[in-house]
């Protein structure tokens, strides 16, 4: 009888200890996730196009060309080499943000399932796109999310992204409209994810990203319809 009572007490103590440890792990992971998403937003907010305009030509890109701080406007207003640099930096920051979950050690936690880890990667990618589009450093006036979204997509689903990049290249090459190439590419992206049998959550991510990019291209769509959209010059 006494042995049974002692065993019961020890079992209860072990369960309480496990519960406390589980709660600590949960709190730690929630804190990590918050830090990951905040870091992704801040990294995404880095306005490389604006910085290039200020450093190279002493101009504010928000007042020049298409009045956008994305790579396309840098190409037009600042130059080809700065435009390439900004494009690569914008892609890189999206790619980096997807991998913040691993860098923060979230992937090694037994308290986070693979599905939960993938969800954090997707949310970090969306935070990076949001940071680029609505950067805190420029009073929430940023780019259109295409290059940063490309980096995020490359980090999550490389093959569907490469197909979208090919569609972008063909559409832009044939029409000389970067905006139209971008629109075709993002519209194709969720379909590419389906064709490559990616998880539905990634198809959902692709759909959200496409809607965000389309929303940011409203002015371009109006100019395309009116025939006043700027073409790139070869």
Long-range contacts (C-beta under 8 A, 24 or more apart in sequence): 22-111, 25-109, 25-110, 25-111, 26-111, 29-106, 29-109, 29-111, 29-112, 32-104, 32-105, 32-106, 33-106, 33-120, 33-123, 35-104, 36-100, 36-101, 36-104, 36-106, 36-120, 36-124, 37-123, 37-124, 37-127, 38-127, 39-97, 39-100, 40-97, 40-100, 40-124, 40-125, 40-127, 40-128, 40-131, 41-127, 41-128, 41-130, 41-131, 41-136, 42-131, 42-136, 43-93, 43-96, 43-97, 43-100, 43-128, 43-131, 44-93, 44-94, 44-97, 44-127, 44-128, 44-129, 44-130, 44-131, 44-132, 44-135, 44-148, 45-131, 45-132, 45-135, 45-136, 45-137, 45-142, 46-89, 46-93, 46-131, 46-135, 46-137, 47-135, 47-137, 47-138, 47-142, 47-143, 48-85, 48-86, 48-89, 48-90, 48-93, 49-73, 49-74, 49-86, 49-90, 49-143, 50-137, 50-138, 52-78, 52-82, 52-85, 52-86, 53-77, 53-78, 56-82, 62-138, 62-141, 66-230, 68-143, 68-144, 69-135, 69-138, 69-141, 69-142, 69-143, 70-143, 70-144, 70-146, 70-147, 71-143, 71-147, 72-178, 72-179, 75-232, 76-230, 86-147, 87-147, 90-132, 90-143, 90-147, 90-148, 90-151, 91-147, 91-148, 91-150, 91-151, 91-154, 92-151, 93-128, 93-132, 93-148, 93-151, 94-125, 94-128, 94-129, 94-132, 94-147, 94-148, 94-149, 94-150, 94-151, 94-152, 94-153, 94-154, 94-155, 95-151, 95-152, 95-154, 95-155, 96-151, 97-124, 97-125, 97-127, 97-128, 97-151, 97-152, 97-155, 98-124, 98-125, 98-128, 98-151, 98-152, 98-155, 98-156, 99-155, 100-124, 115-201, 118-199, 118-201, 119-201, 121-155, 121-156, 122-156, 122-201, 122-202, 122-205, 125-149, 125-152, 125-153, 125-155, 125-156, 125-205, 126-152, 126-205, 126-208, 126-209, 128-152, 129-209, 129-212, 133-212, 133-216, 143-216, 144-182, 144-213, 144-216, 144-217, 145-209, 145-212, 145-213, 145-216, 146-182, 146-185, 146-186, 146-213, 149-186, 149-209, 149-212, 149-213, 152-209, 153-189, 153-206, 153-209, 156-202, 156-205, 157-193, 157-196, 157-198, 157-202, 157-206, 159-192, 159-196, 160-189, 160-192, 160-193, 160-195, 160-196, 160-198, 160-206, 161-189, 161-192, 163-188, 163-192, 163-195, 164-188, 164-189, 164-192, 172-232, 175-231, 176-231, 176-232, 176-233, 176-234, 177-224, 177-229, 177-231, 177-232, 178-232, 179-217, 179-220, 179-221, 179-223, 179-224, 179-229, 180-224, 180-229, 182-213, 182-217, 183-213, 183-214, 183-217, 183-220, 183-221, 186-210, 186-213, 186-214, 187-214
